[in-house]
Amino acid sequence: MANTELNPLYRTLVGFDRIANLMDQASRLDAAPGYPPFNVEQIGEDEFRIELAVAGFSEDDLNIEFKQNSLVVTGQRKQPDAPRNFLHRGIAERSFERRFGLADHVRVAGAKLEHGLLTINLIRELPELLKPRKISINAKPRAKAGVVETNAANDETEAA
């Protein structure tokens, strides 16, 4: 990614500091290490899945933490008791830390480790106030409650 100057953009966006920070982070992602490899998949309208290839790591070696719209997955391999003599070492067992920025209202639904693949399921749950709603259009403006009660009281006295 080309290194671009974002200062003109910052001058025109007021109150969008989080977006500016995300853009800065995205511009630095090219230098991010590629270990462990991962997939991010959308499996439904509001459901997502992150899969990380963590061959050689057990559940005790992995840590998943969700904090302030950021998901951090770390792996720390314990050293074996006895030294091993490798003729070829192709499976990386080094420690790692992977960070994923999550949108507002996205929460972790669960995680599992199976056959060297760590799967983290995510769900977006919008509060009722943020969900789209249909607004009905009335032909006549609604009368105030006090006016309706007063008119109803006058109708009763006139009938008597």
Secondary structure, 3 states (H helix, E strand, C coil): CCCCCCHHHHHHCCCCHHHHHHHHHHHCHHHCCCCCCEEEEEEECCEEEEEEECCCCCHHHEEEEEECCEEEEEECCCCCCCCCCCCCCCCCCCCEEEEEECCCCEEEEEEEEECCEEEEEEEECCCHHHCCCCCCCCCCCCCCHHHHHHHHHHHHHHHC
